[in-house]
């Protein structure tokens, strides 16, 4: 009898966890954006994380911070109503080298622990080939 009551208690607690009310942030295309291999000349470095508030209360994004100054997030300052969508813009400065950055978003979303969502960007920025006008070009001798 104790086992059955224990099992029922666990099921009730688990079900109540799924029935949370409040704002819920659902990312449209996941929590990572892949820039791929790109260059500063071909790409402005701007990407968007699109999301929907699937909860029953307004979603408030309090803050979005990057791990460094080379990545600048811009988020909606007004509450996002239930059922509505929004975008978090991320601008990377496109310095040559690998991209591995995290944007930490603080919100009132109940489907993330503490309302904290970690968004990631990755990729590789390559430098365009530099032409040295002083360098002697190799010539092929015709045979």
N, CA, C and O of each residue as an XYZ file, in Angstrom:
572
protein
N       0.816     -1.192      0.000
C       0.000      0.000      0.000
C       0.865      1.263      0.000
O       0.561      2.237     -0.690
N       1.944      1.232      0.782
C       2.827      2.394      0.839
C       3.480      2.644     -0.518
O       3.686      3.793     -0.908
N       3.799      1.586     -1.226
C       4.414      1.746     -2.546
C       3.440      2.383     -3.528
O       3.828      3.236     -4.327
N       2.201      1.979     -3.472
C       1.193      2.546     -4.377
C       0.981      4.024     -4.059
O       0.914      4.842     -4.976
N       0.877      4.376     -2.800
C       0.711      5.782     -2.419
C       1.946      6.593     -2.806
O       1.827      7.734     -3.252
N       3.110      6.014     -2.638
C       4.346      6.691     -3.042
C       4.381      6.930     -4.534
O       4.773      8.008     -4.981
N       3.977      5.940     -5.311
C       3.932      6.070     -6.761
C       2.935      7.146     -7.190
O       3.222      7.942     -8.084
N       1.799      7.166     -6.570
C       0.784      8.182     -6.885
C       1.314      9.575     -6.545
O       1.107     10.517     -7.309
N       1.988      9.710     -5.417
C       2.550     11.010     -5.025
C       3.586     11.483     -6.044
O       3.610     12.660     -6.402
N       4.434     10.581     -6.507
C       5.440     10.938     -7.507
C       4.761     11.369     -8.805
O       5.174     12.356     -9.414
N       3.745     10.659     -9.232
C       3.029     11.015    -10.460
C       2.358     12.376    -10.352
O       2.386     13.153    -11.306
N       1.757     12.675     -9.209
C       1.091     13.975     -9.004
C       2.116     15.101     -9.030
O       1.880     16.141     -9.646
N       3.244     14.904     -8.372
C       4.285     15.937     -8.354
C       4.849     16.152     -9.753
O       5.067     17.294    -10.159
N       5.087     15.078    -10.492
C       5.598     15.184    -11.859
C       4.596     15.889    -12.765
O       4.982     16.756    -13.549
N       3.326     15.536    -12.672
C       2.297     16.163    -13.510
C       2.147     17.634    -13.176
O       1.932     18.446    -14.075
N       2.255     17.997    -11.911
C       2.112     19.406    -11.556
C       3.278     20.226    -12.074
O       3.127     21.420    -12.333
N       4.440     19.606    -12.231
C       5.589     20.297    -12.803
C       5.371     20.660    -14.256
O       5.823     21.708    -14.717
N       4.676     19.791    -14.978
C       4.393     20.069    -16.382
C       3.254     21.070    -16.560
O       3.124     21.654    -17.636
N       2.452     21.278    -15.567
C       1.302     22.165    -15.665
C       1.622     23.548    -15.114
O       0.733     24.231    -14.605
N       2.890     23.972    -15.210
C       3.276     25.286    -14.706
C       2.582     26.368    -15.508
O       2.451     26.280    -16.729
N       2.145     27.379    -14.798
C       1.566     28.518    -15.494
C       2.576     29.647    -15.446
O       3.383     29.743    -14.522
N       2.518     30.488    -16.441
C       3.445     31.603    -16.558
C       3.949     31.698    -17.978
O       3.472     31.000    -18.873
N       4.924     32.573    -18.174
C       5.511     32.767    -19.498
C       6.419     31.596    -19.838
O       7.127     31.078    -18.974
N       6.396     31.186    -21.093
C       7.267     30.112    -21.566
C       7.934     30.557    -22.857
O       7.268     30.982    -23.800
N       9.243     30.458    -22.887
C      10.018     30.860    -24.048
C      10.363     29.620    -24.860
O      11.071     28.736    -24.377
N       9.867     29.551    -26.088
C      10.159     28.438    -26.993
C      10.931     28.985    -28.188
O      10.419     29.809    -28.946
N      12.176     28.517    -28.350
C      13.016     28.960    -29.456
C      12.595     28.272    -30.741
O      12.357     27.064    -30.757
N      12.504     29.039    -31.816
C      12.018     28.501    -33.087
C      13.022     27.532    -33.715
O      12.632     26.459    -34.175
N      14.293     27.890    -33.742
C      15.294     27.071    -34.434
C      16.398     26.586    -33.511
O      17.527     26.387    -33.958
N      16.101     26.395    -32.248
C      17.094     25.894    -31.317
C      17.904     26.993    -30.663
O      17.704     28.178    -30.928
N      18.831     26.575    -29.796
C      19.592     27.545    -29.010
C      20.969     27.844    -29.590
O      21.770     28.515    -28.939
N      21.270     27.362    -30.806
C      22.581     27.594    -31.419
C      22.410     28.072    -32.856
O      21.616     27.522    -33.619
N      23.171     29.105    -33.211
C      23.226     29.570    -34.604
C      24.624     29.291    -35.116
O      25.614     29.658    -34.482
N      24.702     28.638    -36.272
C      25.980     28.316    -36.895
C      26.223     29.290    -38.047
O      25.493     29.291    -39.038
N      27.254     30.115    -37.904
C      27.626     31.053    -38.960
C      28.280     30.326    -40.135
O      28.350     30.862    -41.241
N      28.753     29.120    -39.895
C      29.481     28.400    -40.930
C      30.844     29.047    -41.142
O      31.369     29.704    -40.243
N      31.408     28.866    -42.314
C      32.671     29.525    -42.659
C      32.340     30.743    -43.499
O      31.722     30.633    -44.558
N      32.752     31.893    -43.022
C      32.404     33.150    -43.677
C      33.553     34.136    -43.536
O      34.563     33.827    -42.904
N      33.407     35.314    -44.116
C      34.428     36.357    -43.996
C      33.758     37.685    -43.667
O      32.557     37.861    -43.873
N      34.550     38.604    -43.159
C      34.032     39.922    -42.780
C      33.499     40.673    -44.001
O      32.541     41.439    -43.894
N      34.111     40.456    -45.141
C      33.702     41.155    -46.363
C      32.366     40.645    -46.899
O      31.642     41.383    -47.567
N      32.034     39.379    -46.606
C      30.827     38.767    -47.148
C      29.648     38.750    -46.180
O      28.526     38.438    -46.580
N      29.888     39.083    -44.910
C      28.865     38.893    -43.883
C      28.900     40.059    -42.898
O      29.973     40.481    -42.465
N      27.731     40.574    -42.548
C      27.683     41.677    -41.577
C      27.649     41.190    -40.131
O      27.735     42.002    -39.210
N      27.525     39.882    -39.913
C      27.582     39.312    -38.569
C      26.284     39.357    -37.785
O      26.284     39.004    -36.606
N      25.183     39.773    -38.382
C      23.902     39.876    -37.674
C      23.089     38.600    -37.871
O      22.896     38.138    -38.995
N      22.620     38.044    -36.763
C      21.745     36.875    -36.785
C      20.622     37.098    -35.784
O      20.715     37.977    -34.927
N      19.544     36.291    -35.892
C      18.386     36.435    -35.023
C      17.992     35.097    -34.405
O      17.920     34.079    -35.093
N      17.740     35.115    -33.109
C      17.110     33.997    -32.412
C      15.631     34.344    -32.323
O      15.262     35.298    -31.639
N      14.781     33.584    -33.006
C      13.348     33.827    -32.970
C      12.714     32.938    -31.906
O      13.109     31.785    -31.733
N      11.733     33.479    -31.198
C      11.085     32.739    -30.124
C       9.605     33.078    -30.072
O       9.157     34.083    -30.623
N       8.855     32.210    -29.393
C       7.427     32.405    -29.173
C       7.142     32.239    -27.692
O       7.725     31.378    -27.034
N       6.248     33.060    -27.171
C       5.785     32.901    -25.794
C       4.625     31.914    -25.834
O       3.518     32.271    -26.237
N       4.874     30.673    -25.416
C       3.839     29.642    -25.434
C       3.136     29.511    -24.086
O       2.326     28.606    -23.889
N       3.443     30.404    -23.171
C       2.823     30.366    -21.845
C       1.524     31.143    -21.802
O       0.974     31.536    -22.830
N       1.045     31.355    -20.573
C      -0.217     32.078    -20.392
C      -0.027     33.409    -19.666
O      -0.982     33.964    -19.122
N       1.203     33.919    -19.658
C       1.509     35.217    -19.058
C       2.508     35.934    -19.958
O       3.207     35.283    -20.733
N       2.591     37.263    -19.873
C       3.557     37.998    -20.700
C       4.995     37.575    -20.389
O       5.363     37.391    -19.228
N       5.790     37.424    -21.434
C       7.203     37.073    -21.305
C       8.010     38.362    -21.242
O       7.895     39.223    -22.115
N       8.825     38.487    -20.207
C       9.647     39.679    -20.029
C      11.108     39.255    -20.083
O      11.566     38.457    -19.265
N      11.828     39.795    -21.048
C      13.268     39.556    -21.122
C      13.930     40.701    -20.386
O      13.873     41.852    -20.816
N      14.561     40.371    -19.267
C      15.152     41.377    -18.397
C      16.506     41.837    -18.908
O      16.840     43.018    -18.821
N      17.284     40.905    -19.439
C      18.646     41.234    -19.840
C      19.187     40.149    -20.765
O      18.772     38.992    -20.701
N      20.117     40.545    -21.621
C      20.857     39.601    -22.460
C      22.311     40.053    -22.458
O      22.619     41.179    -22.849
N      23.211     39.164    -22.011
C      24.630     39.500    -21.923
C      25.444     38.493    -22.711
O      25.108     37.311    -22.780
N      26.521     38.987    -23.304
C      27.434     38.135    -24.045
C      28.660     37.836    -23.196
O      28.926     38.506    -22.199
N      29.399     36.814    -23.613
C      30.617     36.457    -22.899
C      31.768     37.408    -23.218
O      32.789     37.388    -22.532
N      31.619     38.236    -24.246
C      32.673     39.215    -24.554
C      32.064     40.403    -25.293
O      30.900     40.373    -25.693
N      32.861     41.436    -25.463
C      32.397     42.648    -26.134
C      32.304     42.531    -27.636
O      31.794     43.443    -28.289
N      32.784     41.428    -28.213
C      32.738     41.262    -29.663
C      31.359     40.817    -30.150
O      31.097     40.801    -31.352
N      30.480     40.459    -29.216
C      29.133     40.009    -29.546
C      28.141     40.899    -28.805
O      28.177     40.993    -27.579
N      27.254     41.552    -29.558
C      26.317     42.490    -28.950
C      24.885     41.999    -29.170
O      24.418     41.937    -30.307
N      24.183     41.646    -28.076
C      22.780     41.241    -28.213
C      21.845     42.439    -28.085
O      22.140     43.402    -27.377
N      20.724     42.365    -28.777
C      19.672     43.375    -28.681
C      18.358     42.607    -28.557
O      18.054     41.762    -29.399
N      17.577     42.893    -27.512
C      16.377     42.123    -27.219
C      15.172     43.043    -27.098
O      15.340     44.242    -26.877
N      13.958     42.512    -27.238
C      12.762     43.338    -27.085
C      12.612     43.787    -25.634
O      12.669     42.969    -24.716
N      12.426     45.059    -25.439
C      12.305     45.624    -24.083
C      10.868     45.565    -23.562
O      10.652     45.621    -22.352
N       9.893     45.453    -24.447
C       8.489     45.377    -24.042
C       8.101     43.916    -23.827
O       8.688     43.029    -24.445
N       7.126     43.654    -22.966
C       6.683     42.263    -22.735
C       6.117     41.645    -24.015
O       5.495     42.321    -24.834
N       6.351     40.348    -24.159
C       5.826     39.585    -25.295
C       4.571     38.865    -24.803
O       4.640     38.038    -23.894
N       3.441     39.178    -25.402
C       2.158     38.606    -24.984
C       2.107     37.109    -25.297
O       2.810     36.642    -26.193
N       1.286     36.359    -24.571
C       1.137     34.924    -24.856
C       0.734     34.694    -26.314
O      -0.165     35.358    -26.831
N       1.402     33.755    -26.963
C       1.122     33.439    -28.359
C       1.869     34.297    -29.357
O       1.859     33.988    -30.548
N       2.509     35.352    -28.920
C       3.230     36.259    -29.822
C       4.692     35.844    -29.938
O       5.214     35.096    -29.111
N       5.341     36.351    -30.992
C       6.741     36.023    -31.243
C       7.624     37.245    -31.048
O       7.147     38.379    -31.019
N       8.903     36.992    -30.916
C       9.886     38.056    -30.786
C      11.223     37.583    -31.325
O      11.381     36.423    -31.704
N      12.195     38.507    -31.356
C      13.528     38.196    -31.872
C      14.584     38.791    -30.946
O      14.429     39.891    -30.417
N      15.648     38.038    -30.771
C      16.836     38.548    -30.112
C      17.897     38.653    -31.192
O      18.313     37.650    -31.772
N      18.335     39.891    -31.457
C      19.344     40.131    -32.484
C      20.728     39.978    -31.864
O      20.985     40.467    -30.764
N      21.606     39.301    -32.575
C      22.985     39.127    -32.128
C      23.896     39.628    -33.240
O      23.785     39.197    -34.388
N      24.803     40.546    -32.890
C      25.761     41.090    -33.866
C      27.161     40.707    -33.417
O      27.615     41.105    -32.344
N      27.844     39.925    -34.257
C      29.228     39.542    -33.994
C      30.125     40.420    -34.848
O      29.777     40.731    -35.987
N      31.287     40.831    -34.315
C      32.128     41.792    -35.038
C      32.948     41.193    -36.175
O      33.645     41.927    -36.876
N      32.882     39.895    -36.374
C      33.477     39.204    -37.525
C      35.002     39.298    -37.573
O      35.585     39.394    -38.653
N      35.650     39.270    -36.401
C      37.108     39.159    -36.382
C      37.500     37.775    -36.881
O      36.846     36.793    -36.530
N      38.562     37.671    -37.702
C      38.981     36.362    -38.200
C      39.315     35.402    -37.056
O      39.952     35.777    -36.072
N      38.870     34.162    -37.214
C      39.108     33.124    -36.227
C      37.823     32.380    -35.923
O      36.776     32.672    -36.500
N      37.903     31.419    -35.015
C      36.707     30.646    -34.661
C      35.729     31.468    -33.828
O      36.136     32.327    -33.045
N      34.448     31.202    -34.000
C      33.392     31.842    -33.209
C      32.857     30.794    -32.242
O      32.363     29.748    -32.664
N      32.954     31.071    -30.961
C      32.379     30.227    -29.907
C      31.938     31.163    -28.794
O      32.698     31.399    -27.855
N      30.738     31.696    -28.877
C      30.247     32.681    -27.911
C      28.907     32.244    -27.342
O      28.144     31.518    -27.980
N      28.642     32.706    -26.121
C      27.380     32.416    -25.444
C      26.717     33.725    -25.046
O      27.371     34.634    -24.533
N      25.418     33.813    -25.285
C      24.596     34.948    -24.868
C      23.662     34.421    -23.785
O      22.877     33.503    -24.025
N      23.749     35.001    -22.604
C      22.915     34.575    -21.485
C      21.717     35.507    -21.387
O      21.870     36.715    -21.213
N      20.527     34.937    -21.501
C      19.276     35.703    -21.481
C      18.570     35.459    -20.149
O      18.320     34.315    -19.767
N      18.251     36.551    -19.446
C      17.503     36.485    -18.191
C      16.055     36.870    -18.487
O      15.791     37.928    -19.058
N      15.117     36.001    -18.092
C      13.704     36.258    -18.369
C      12.856     35.706    -17.234
O      13.370     35.171    -16.251
N      11.556     35.846    -17.390
C      10.619     35.273    -16.420
C      10.023     33.957    -16.931
O       8.958     33.544    -16.473
N      10.701     33.299    -17.873
C      10.214     32.038    -18.445
C      10.266     30.937    -17.389
O      11.299     30.718    -16.756
N       9.147     30.252    -17.208
C       9.075     29.195    -16.196
C       9.595     27.859    -16.711
O       9.794     26.936    -15.922
N       9.820     27.736    -18.010
C      10.296     26.464    -18.559
C      11.815     26.369    -18.601
O      12.349     25.396    -19.134
N      12.527     27.354    -18.052
C      13.974     27.304    -17.902
C      14.304     27.571    -16.440
O      13.679     28.428    -15.814
N      15.273     26.855    -15.888
C      15.631     27.065    -14.473
C      16.056     28.506    -14.215
O      17.005     28.998    -14.825
N      15.362     29.167    -13.323
C      15.665     30.559    -12.998
C      15.373     31.532    -14.122
O      15.728     32.706    -14.023
N      14.733     31.074    -15.193
C      14.435     31.940    -16.336
C      15.650     32.236    -17.191
O      15.588     33.106    -18.060
N      16.768     31.528    -16.968
C      18.017     31.784    -17.685
C      18.144     30.853    -18.885
O      18.068     29.631    -18.758
N      18.341     31.461    -20.057
C      18.488     30.720    -21.298
C      19.870     31.020    -21.872
O      20.248     32.186    -21.988
N      20.625     29.986    -22.230
C      21.940     30.164    -22.843
C      21.815     29.969    -24.352
O      21.482     28.881    -24.822
N      22.084     31.030    -25.101
C      22.079     30.975    -26.555
C      23.524     30.954    -27.030
O      24.382     31.605    -26.435
N      23.798     30.212    -28.093
C      25.175     30.060    -28.549
C      25.296     30.405    -30.027
O      24.383     30.171    -30.819
N      26.450     30.966    -30.373
C      26.793     31.157    -31.781
C      28.130     30.464    -32.015
O      28.993     30.425    -31.138
N      28.276     29.922    -33.214
C      29.521     29.241    -33.555
C      29.790     29.431    -35.036
O      28.904     29.821    -35.796
N      31.005     29.155    -35.433
C      31.378     29.270    -36.827
C      32.850     29.578    -36.957
O      33.618     29.414    -36.009
N      33.241     30.025    -38.136
C      34.636     30.350    -38.406
C      34.675     31.515    -39.377
O      34.086     31.458    -40.457
N      35.379     32.581    -38.981
C      35.550     33.741    -39.847
C      36.954     33.668    -40.426
O      37.939     33.642    -39.687
N      37.040     33.636    -41.744
C      38.335     33.558    -42.413
C      38.670     34.919    -43.010
O      37.780     35.678    -43.393
N      39.958     35.215    -43.084
C      40.414     36.461    -43.687
C      40.469     36.285    -45.199
O      40.840     35.222    -45.698
N      40.100     37.331    -45.916
C      40.213     37.288    -47.370
C      41.686     37.230    -47.732
O      42.531     37.760    -47.010
N      41.995     36.584    -48.853
C      43.394     36.504    -49.288
C      43.919     37.907    -49.545
O      43.323     38.689    -50.286
N      45.043     38.204    -48.918
C      45.684     39.502    -49.097
C      46.652     39.392    -50.277
O      47.417     38.431    -50.362
N      46.620     40.360    -51.176
C      47.523     40.368    -52.316
C      48.643     41.344    -52.005
O      48.399     42.522    -51.742
N      49.863     40.853    -52.036
C      51.024     41.693    -51.796
C      51.541     42.141    -53.158
O      52.023     41.316    -53.934
N      51.449     43.427    -53.460
C      51.862     43.924    -54.773
C      53.372     43.915    -54.924
O      53.867     43.995    -56.048
N      54.112     43.822    -53.848
C      55.567     43.804    -53.917
C      56.133     42.400    -54.115
O      57.311     42.243    -54.435
N      55.289     41.373    -53.924
C      55.746     40.006    -54.046
C      55.881     39.638    -55.521
O      55.004     39.937    -56.331
N      56.986     38.989    -55.854
C      57.227     38.575    -57.236
C      56.357     37.364    -57.553
O      56.328     36.393    -56.796
N      55.661     37.429    -58.658
C      54.808     36.327    -59.079
C      55.628     35.262    -59.765
O      56.603     35.559    -60.455
N      55.230     34.021    -59.572
C      55.892     32.909    -60.239
C      55.368     32.812    -61.663
O      54.170     32.953    -61.909
N      56.253     32.576    -62.567
C      55.837     32.418    -63.966
C      56.117     31.005    -64.406
O      57.054     30.367    -63.924
N      55.311     30.517    -65.314
C      55.479     29.176    -65.864
C      56.082     29.327    -67.242
O      55.569     30.046    -68.100
N      57.172     28.637    -67.423
C      57.866     28.696    -68.720
C      57.168     27.750    -69.688
O      56.923     26.586    -69.372
N      56.852     28.267    -70.870
C      56.222     27.424    -71.896
C      57.239     26.449    -72.442
O      58.396     26.811    -72.657
N      56.831     25.241    -72.664
C      57.745     24.222    -73.187
C      57.530     24.004    -74.645
O      58.213     23.179    -75.254
